[in-house]
Amino acid sequence: MPRPANPAGWQALRVAGRSRPRDARPVARRQWSSKKLQRHRDDYFEVRGLGRVFNAPIDVILSQHDVVQPDLVLVTNPGQISARGIEGPPQLMVDVPSPSTVTYDRATKSQRYAAPGVRHLWFLDPAGRRLQCFRLDGHTWRLVLEADGDQTVEHPDWHGLTIRLGDPWL
């Protein structure tokens, strides 16, 4: 059955059994930043045979009742890749929150990612020109890298993974 047109650009997003509105229209700055970051991750992870990088829209099936679509996903276990999407918690999920979802992404979604054991979570903020990288420590996210502006940094968990922040900004 076709989805009814919605001139406001809003659609329902099913989250943990409840519906909530979300802005379905991509914003140019967010799309550009996500694309540039994906290319950097491809160059590091895929070239070295460490994993596969996927960009939205791709379903990440965290549980039978919890499916998410982060902006970028790193899968290190090829057995998780199926016709339905990514089955189970990937190694890394990257969110590029829009102004309307930033609070939800940082609070609710980060808890949902931690519950099944996603190991790494990054937030890329194109408007603030900031990257924050978190590692799951038990059930708590620990900030392991924060950078902004045009800094070039190396991620502490992946030797040689250099992130040039000037690249993803539009």
C-alpha positions in Angstrom: 0.0 0.0 0.0 1.6 3.4 -1.0 2.4 5.8 1.8 0.2 9.0 1.6 2.0 12.1 0.6 2.8 14.5 3.4 3.6 18.0 2.2 5.2 19.0 5.5 7.9 16.4 4.9 7.2 14.6 8.2 6.8 10.9 8.5 6.2 8.5 11.4 9.3 6.7 12.8 8.7 3.6 14.8 10.8 3.7 17.9 10.8 1.1 20.6 7.2 0.2 19.8 5.9 3.9 19.6 5.6 6.3 16.7 7.2 9.7 16.7 7.5 12.2 13.9 10.8 12.9 12.3 12.0 15.2 9.6 12.4 12.9 6.5 14.0 15.5 4.3 17.8 15.4 4.2 19.6 18.6 4.7 22.4 19.3 2.3 25.0 20.0 5.0 24.2 16.7 6.8 24.3 14.7 3.6 27.6 16.2 2.5 29.2 15.6 5.9 28.0 12.0 6.1 29.2 11.3 2.6 32.7 12.7 3.2 33.0 10.8 6.5 31.9 7.6 4.8 34.7 8.0 2.2 37.3 8.4 4.9 36.0 5.3 6.7 36.0 3.3 3.4 39.6 4.2 2.9 40.6 3.0 6.3 38.3 0.0 7.1 37.5 -1.5 3.7 40.9 -1.1 2.1 42.5 -2.9 5.1 39.8 -5.6 5.1 38.7 -4.6 8.6 35.0 -4.2 7.9 32.4 -2.8 5.6 30.9 0.7 5.8 27.3 1.4 5.0 25.4 4.6 4.7 21.7 5.4 5.3 19.2 4.2 4.5 20.2 0.8 5.9 18.2 -1.0 8.6 20.2 -2.0 11.7 18.1 -4.7 13.4 19.1 -4.3 17.1 16.4 -6.6 18.3 13.1 -8.1 17.1 11.3 -4.8 18.0 14.1 -2.3 17.6 15.3 -1.2 14.1 17.3 1.9 13.5 18.8 3.8 10.5 22.0 5.6 11.6 23.8 7.7 9.0 26.8 5.4 8.8 27.5 1.9 10.0 30.7 -0.2 10.3 30.2 -3.9 10.2 33.2 -6.1 11.1 31.4 -9.4 11.1 30.2 -10.2 7.5 27.7 -12.7 9.0 25.6 -9.7 10.2 24.9 -8.6 6.7 21.6 -10.0 5.3 18.9 -9.2 2.8 17.0 -7.4 5.6 19.9 -5.2 6.6 22.5 -5.4 9.4 21.5 -8.1 12.0 22.6 -7.3 15.5 24.9 -4.6 16.9 27.6 -3.4 14.5 31.0 -2.2 15.6 30.3 1.5 15.0 27.3 3.7 14.3 27.6 7.3 13.3 24.8 9.8 13.7 24.7 13.2 12.1 21.8 14.7 14.1 19.6 17.5 12.7 18.7 20.4 15.0 15.3 18.8 15.5 16.6 15.4 16.6 19.9 16.2 18.5 18.5 15.8 22.0 16.7 12.6 21.0 19.8 11.2 19.2 22.1 11.9 22.1 19.8 10.6 24.9 17.4 8.0 23.7 19.1 6.6 20.6 22.5 6.3 22.4 20.8 4.2 25.1 19.2 2.0 22.5 22.6 1.5 20.8 24.2 0.6 24.1 21.6 -2.0 25.2 22.6 -4.6 22.6 26.3 -3.8 22.7 27.2 -1.4 19.9 30.9 -0.8 20.7 31.4 2.7 19.2 29.1 5.7 18.6 30.1 8.9 16.9 28.2 12.1 16.6 29.1 14.4 13.7 27.8 18.0 14.0 28.2 19.9 10.7 26.7 23.1 12.1 29.0 23.1 15.1 31.9 21.6 13.1 32.4 19.0 15.9 33.0 15.3 16.1 32.6 13.3 19.3 33.6 9.6 19.5 32.3 7.4 22.3 33.3 3.8 23.3 30.9 1.6 25.2 32.3 0.8 28.6 29.9 -1.7 30.3 26.6 0.2 29.8 28.1 3.6 29.7 29.4 5.7 26.8 32.9 7.1 27.4 34.1 10.0 25.3 37.4 8.9 23.7 37.9 11.6 21.1 36.5 15.1 20.7 37.6 17.5 18.0 36.3 20.5 16.2 37.0 23.0 13.4 39.7 21.9 11.0 41.7 19.6 13.4 43.3 16.4 12.2 43.1 13.7 14.9 43.9 10.0 15.2 41.3 7.8 16.8 42.7 6.0 19.8 41.0 2.6 19.1 42.1 2.3 15.5 45.8 2.8 14.9 46.3 5.0 11.9 42.7 6.1 11.5 43.3 9.8 10.9 40.3 12.0 10.8 40.7 15.4 9.0 37.8 17.4 10.2 38.1 20.1 7.6 37.0 17.6 4.9 33.4 16.9 6.0 32.3 20.5 6.4 30.3 22.2 3.7 
